[in-house]
Amino acid sequence: MSEGESESARTVLIAGAANLLIAVAKLVAGLVSGSSAMLAEAAHSVGDTINQAFLLTALRRSQRPADPKHPFGYGKARYFWALLAAVCIFVLGAGFAAYEGIGALLHPRETGSPVISFAVLGVAFLVEGVSFVRAIWQLRSDAVAADASVVDHLRSEAEPALRAVVFEDGAALLGLLLAAAGIALDELTGTQVWDACVSLAIAALLVAVAFGLGRQNAGFLVGKAVPAQMQRGIVDLIGDVDGVDGVIELLTMRLGPDEVLVAARVALTDDYSPDELEAAADEVERRVREQFPEVRHLFLDPTPGDPVSSSCILDPGEPLV
């Protein structure tokens, strides 16, 4: 396991331990106070705890070496388990929160003293805050290493487990604020409507998080290309090698957070001997792997230069999608 993966594993473990302790505290507070918002938050934390188990499984299974049945390795297992984590958020967290909210609206119940609930929410906010800050710190460090902004890195290239922790902890902090607001409004107005409405708001929040995470991981599972900036860098590196007139077509696919497959159709110089062309291919591979270590698989399709192929060569200034 690489240093970055070890950091992700530690981040997930910290988040999982925090969520487990918080889930128990929220459940006790919810049962004692009768607050549907607290019970919804307890379900939220239980769902997050199960998610951490999924994410740790993803980190472990993705480390399996390539074999004849999976020649490109198991890197995409991370996206599969992260997708399951998103489904878990939707089913357990959002489902139970919506159930509690609707039940509280249809059948209002008396609530007890809010003191315990506020105390648990305060401690939970501190614990979740520590986990969230650690995740943001790692995300920022990874973004700097990838020469990208934090937001762009989170949207595209971030480790799936880290991305899930950032989204989950951010949603947890917002959910805690919503729960506190609902309980406070109930106390001020003397009704149980706000507590129930907050449960529904927490359900909507979890649906949004689940959809966002699910959509991102599904994109990687079906074969997402690397960012245009990296594609342009690969095209430029290949085109600068002696014996290569240019790149006609470039195909890329991310196999994992640190694994990329590249296939390129290149136009070759006509007057090069087979030995010289082989040397050029070796130089292409050396340069690409040196500049982009995450490129684990590089396939070149050499095409002798001719007027037709030359007209199809990618221009250095042409944007890649």
SVG drawing of the C-alpha trace seen along z (x, -y; Angstrom):
<svg xmlns="http://www.w3.org/2000/svg" viewBox="-51 -30 69 46">
<polyline fill="none" stroke="black" stroke-width="0.4" points="0.0,0.0 1.4,-3.4 1.9,-6.3 -1.2,-8.0 -3.3,-4.9 -2.1,-4.5 -3.1,-8.1 -6.6,-7.4 -6.9,-4.2 -6.0,-6.2 -8.5,-8.9 -11.3,-6.3 -10.4,-4.6 -10.6,-7.9 -13.9,-8.7 -15.3,-5.3 -14.4,-5.3 -15.8,-8.8 -19.1,-7.8 -19.5,-4.7 -19.2,-6.5 -21.4,-9.3 -24.1,-6.9 -24.4,-5.3 -24.6,-8.7 -27.2,-10.0 -29.3,-6.9 -29.3,-7.2 -30.1,-10.9 -32.8,-10.3 -34.5,-7.6 -34.3,-9.6 -35.5,-12.9 -37.9,-11.4 -36.5,-13.7 -37.0,-12.4 -34.1,-14.6 -31.8,-12.9 -32.9,-9.5 -32.5,-10.6 -28.9,-11.7 -28.3,-8.4 -29.3,-6.6 -27.0,-9.0 -24.1,-8.1 -24.8,-4.3 -24.9,-4.6 -21.6,-6.5 -20.0,-3.8 -21.1,-1.0 -19.7,-3.1 -16.3,-3.3 -16.3,0.5 -17.1,0.5 -14.3,-2.0 -11.7,0.0 -12.8,3.1 -12.2,1.1 -8.7,0.1 -7.8,3.7 -9.3,5.4 -7.9,2.9 -4.4,3.9 -4.7,7.4 -2.2,7.9 -3.2,8.4 -4.0,11.9 -5.1,13.6 -8.7,12.9 -8.0,9.2 -5.0,8.2 -5.4,4.5 -5.6,5.2 -8.3,4.5 -8.0,0.7 -11.7,0.1 -12.8,2.1 -12.4,-1.2 -15.1,-2.8 -17.4,0.2 -17.3,0.3 -17.5,-3.5 -20.7,-3.2 -22.1,-0.7 -21.3,-3.2 -23.3,-5.8 -26.2,-3.3 -25.9,-2.6 -26.2,-6.4 -29.4,-6.5 -31.0,-3.4 -30.0,-3.5 -29.5,-7.2 -32.0,-8.9 -34.6,-6.2 -34.7,-6.1 -34.6,-9.9 -37.5,-10.2 -39.4,-7.5 -38.8,-9.3 -39.8,-12.7 -43.0,-11.5 -43.9,-9.6 -43.3,-12.6 -45.5,-14.8 -48.4,-12.3 -48.1,-11.3 -46.5,-14.1 -45.1,-12.9 -44.0,-14.7 -40.3,-15.3 -38.2,-15.4 -35.5,-17.8 -33.3,-19.0 -30.2,-19.2 -28.9,-15.8 -29.6,-16.3 -27.7,-19.6 -24.8,-18.1 -24.5,-15.1 -24.8,-17.4 -22.0,-19.6 -19.6,-16.7 -20.5,-15.2 -19.8,-18.5 -16.3,-18.6 -15.5,-15.0 -16.9,-15.2 -15.0,-18.5 -11.7,-16.9 -12.3,-14.1 -13.4,-16.6 -10.4,-18.8 -8.1,-15.8 -9.8,-14.8 -9.6,-18.3 -5.9,-18.5 -5.2,-15.2 -7.3,-16.4 -5.3,-19.7 -2.0,-17.8 -3.1,-15.5 -4.3,-18.4 -1.0,-20.2 0.9,-17.0 -1.4,-16.7 -1.0,-20.4 -4.7,-21.0 -7.1,-23.1 -8.8,-21.4 -12.2,-21.7 -11.1,-20.3 -9.2,-17.5 -12.2,-16.6 -14.4,-16.5 -12.2,-14.4 -9.0,-12.7 -9.4,-12.3 -9.1,-8.9 -12.7,-7.5 -12.4,-6.7 -11.1,-10.2 -13.8,-11.8 -16.5,-9.9 -15.1,-10.9 -15.1,-14.6 -18.7,-14.4 -19.9,-12.4 -18.3,-14.5 -19.4,-17.7 -22.9,-16.4 -22.7,-15.2 -21.6,-18.7 -24.5,-20.3 -26.9,-17.6 -25.9,-18.4 -26.6,-22.1 -30.0,-21.2 -30.8,-18.9 -29.8,-21.6 -32.0,-24.2 -35.0,-21.8 -34.8,-21.0 -34.3,-24.7 -37.3,-25.8 -39.5,-23.1 -38.6,-24.4 -39.2,-28.0 -42.6,-27.3 -43.8,-24.5 -44.6,-22.3 -43.0,-19.2 -43.3,-20.3 -39.8,-21.7 -38.1,-18.5 -40.0,-16.5 -39.2,-18.9 -35.5,-18.8 -35.6,-15.0 -37.0,-15.4 -34.3,-18.0 -31.6,-15.6 -33.1,-12.9 -32.9,-15.3 -29.3,-16.2 -28.3,-12.5 -30.1,-11.9 -28.0,-14.7 -24.8,-13.3 -25.6,-9.8 -26.5,-11.0 -23.3,-13.0 -21.0,-10.2 -22.9,-7.6 -22.7,-9.6 -18.9,-10.3 -18.1,-6.6 -20.4,-5.3 -18.5,-7.6 -15.2,-5.9 -16.6,-2.4 -17.8,-2.8 -14.4,-4.2 -13.6,-7.8 -10.8,-9.6 -8.0,-11.5 -8.3,-15.3 -7.7,-17.3 -4.5,-18.9 -2.9,-15.4 -4.1,-14.3 -2.4,-17.4 0.8,-16.7 0.9,-13.1 0.3,-14.3 3.1,-16.9 5.5,-14.3 4.8,-11.8 5.0,-14.4 8.4,-15.7 10.1,-12.3 12.3,-11.9 10.7,-9.7 7.1,-10.7 5.3,-13.2 2.4,-13.5 -0.5,-11.8 -3.5,-10.9 -5.7,-9.6 -5.3,-9.4 -7.5,-7.2 -7.1,-7.2 -8.9,-5.5 -8.5,-5.8 -8.2,-2.3 -7.8,-3.6 -6.7,-6.8 -3.1,-6.1 -3.5,-3.9 -4.0,-5.1 -4.3,-3.2 -3.1,-5.1 -3.5,-4.0 -2.2,-6.3 -2.2,-6.0 0.9,-7.9 2.1,-9.0 5.7,-7.9 8.4,-9.3 8.7,-7.3 12.5,-7.1 13.1,-5.5 14.3,-1.9 12.5,0.7 15.3,0.5 15.0,-3.3 11.2,-3.1 11.6,-0.6 14.0,-3.0 11.5,-5.9 8.7,-3.8 10.9,-3.0 11.7,-6.7 8.0,-7.5 7.3,-5.1 10.2,-6.4 9.1,-10.0 5.5,-9.4 6.1,-7.2 8.7,-9.7 6.3,-12.6 3.2,-10.7 4.1,-7.8 0.4,-6.8 0.5,-5.6 0.8,-1.8 -0.2,-0.6 0.9,-2.4 0.0,-1.0 1.2,-2.6 -0.3,-2.0 2.3,-3.1 0.9,-4.5 3.3,-5.3 3.1,-9.0 0.9,-9.8 -1.2,-12.7 -4.4,-11.3 -3.0,-10.5 -1.1,-13.7 -4.3,-15.7 -5.7,-13.9 -2.8,-14.6 -3.8,-16.4 -2.7,-20.0 -0.7,-21.0 -3.2,-23.8 -6.3,-21.7 -8.3,-21.2 -8.9,-17.7 -12.0,-16.6"/>
</svg>
